[in-house]
Amino acid sequence: MGNDHLDLPIDPTSRERLAADGLRLELLDVSDKQAFAAWTRAEARGFHGPQQTDAAIEQRHGYSIDRRITGVYDDSLPVPEEPVATTKVWPADLTVPGHRAVRSWAISDVTVAPTHRRRGVARALIEAELRTAQAHGAPIATLTVSESTIYGHFGFGPAALARDLTIDARRASWTGPRPAGRVHFVNADQLLEPGLALVERVRLATPGQIAYDGVLWDRQLGMMVDDEVAKKQRHVRYDDENGQMQGWASYTLTENPDDFTQHRLDLLHLVTATDDAYAALWRFVLEMDLVSEVKAHLRPVDEPVRWMVSDFRAVKVAELDHLWIRVLDVPAALEARTYAASGRLVLRVTDPFEAGDGCWALEIDDAGAATVSPTEEPADVSMTIADLAVIYLGGTSPRVLQSAGRVHGDATALDAMFRSPVAPFLSIWF
Ligand SMILES: CC(C)(COP(=O)(O)OP(=O)(O)OC[C@H]1O[C@@H](n2cnc3c(N)ncnc32)[C@H](O)[C@@H]1OP(=O)(O)O)[C@@H](O)C(=O)NCCC(=O)NCCS
């Protein structure tokens, strides 16, 4: 995709808005290590993180060369080189239904210092990113969120949900398949290349995944110098009968000081390319000696493991919003994915940001490919741009949103078109 996103100028509208408030919106020159260090300290503080060590800053610098980083500076402060607000973006392919990807503008590290909150700084930053994404030709912006109350203000909607599972390991006897391949321990270094290759191999199978490498991959392996959890992280891989790696899992164990037979296992990552790998790695996790509870973090909503243990109620599920998207170009976004049913519908989309506002004729052929054009015709179905994001990957049914009073009109036809055989899911935070 190249690095042309680095050359786009800073958004003039937000720059002027912030200047009127005595603040300076700047693109960070990542080659300026001192400025990068100050930015990194501010970003970590924004997320209530620890003080950044020199080693941690140096490592993060190495990952940031292809990132577009912005800061908002207040020159009246005693430490003016530390920004009062931060963002980091990059173009990342987002998987959509139909084993395809669409270019997305991935936004992360949005922070505003507690000293400068609630005076429109985040709005200025995010709107700047949305306009810059449009200038870059990205039809969609993506992010994962600390709080689910923030990004609806900017037309984002939760497009992929996720689940955390809490499993009573003593009740969850394994009833699933017992594949013939082999699970074995590996260290993080041994996973660097084959693990990422596996992630890439399965990326287009699940709508909602984004392409990742660099820090996003190394973090999964526990390779960040300041990562306390990583000290406990263990990795296993599954090789099929031909010795081919088909899956990988990583976990930590935490002792119960009152009872050594009641460790907790936290399953941090599980990536599999085959059903056998999935079964073998889950069985490995659930049959671990001295473990009474397994907590699996950030798992898909259509996780099969509940159907592979003796007691359905051994698996408790907590659901959360995870991947939020913002549609910036309705025709390009809708044409990027494929559909489950043919037909023609006129969609009325309301968008205060104007990016997607209007009536759109969505025409889907027998192969599931869409053509979208603006139209003056009366709408068959209407929704906000945020709710278009919610249904876009097929994760939430338009019928459900209709019952919730959010989609109006022929939601049944829309439902038949937009559904996805694979629930959308994003396996990382970014
Ligand atoms: C969340 C955060 C970025 C907001 O920054 P801010 O500059 O105070 O936000 P703004 O003043 O620009 O507010 C923008 C809009 O979002 C709303 N908003 C801001 N923070 C909100 C929150 N935590 N919950 C609900 N709404 C919020 C505001 O009410 C405002 O709405 P409006 O413009 O429609 O009236 C900031 O509080 C922060 O850095 N928090 C800690 C880090 C974090 O959570 N970052 C988000 C990462 S995903």
The ligand as a Gaussian input file, in Angstrom:
#p B3LYP/6-31G(d) Opt

LIG

0 1
 C      -11.595000       9.949000      25.428000
 C      -10.786000      11.216000      25.230000
 C       -9.844000      11.019000      24.049000
 C      -11.763000      12.352000      24.928000
 O      -11.015000      13.544000      24.684000
 P      -11.698000      15.020000      24.833000
 O      -10.780000      15.972000      24.171000
 O      -12.043000      15.251000      26.239000
 O      -13.013000      14.845000      23.968000
 P      -13.836000      16.052000      23.271000
 O      -13.916000      17.214000      24.219000
 O      -13.281000      16.341000      21.941000
 O      -15.244000      15.379000      23.111000
 C      -15.708000      14.922000      21.856000
 C      -17.055000      14.305000      22.025000
 O      -16.928000      13.025000      22.654000
 C      -17.636000      13.027000      23.887000
 N      -16.823000      12.298000      24.841000
 C      -15.537000      12.521000      25.117000
 N      -15.098000      11.621000      25.997000
 C      -16.138000      10.829000      26.281000
 C      -16.305000       9.712000      27.124000
 N      -15.309000       9.231000      27.849000
 N      -17.522000       9.123000      27.153000
 C      -18.538000       9.622000      26.413000
 N      -18.428000      10.662000      25.573000
 C      -17.240000      11.250000      25.520000
 C      -17.832000      14.480000      24.271000
 O      -18.978000      14.655000      25.053000
 C      -17.963000      15.135000      22.914000
 O      -19.254000      14.953000      22.388000
 P      -19.906000      16.037000      21.370000
 O      -18.778000      16.679000      20.612000
 O      -20.792000      15.217000      20.494000
 O      -20.612000      17.004000      22.243000
 C       -9.970000      11.565000      26.500000
 O      -10.839000      11.688000      27.588000
 C       -8.900000      10.549000      26.856000
 O       -7.764000      10.695000      26.427000
 N       -9.244000       9.495000      27.635000
 C       -8.258000       8.507000      28.057000
 C       -7.716000       7.687000      26.869000
 C       -8.830000       7.095000      26.037000
 O       -9.762000       6.519000      26.549000
 N       -8.708000       7.242000      24.718000
 C       -9.610000       6.670000      23.776000
 C       -8.893000       5.531000      23.159000
 S       -9.880000       4.523000      22.214000

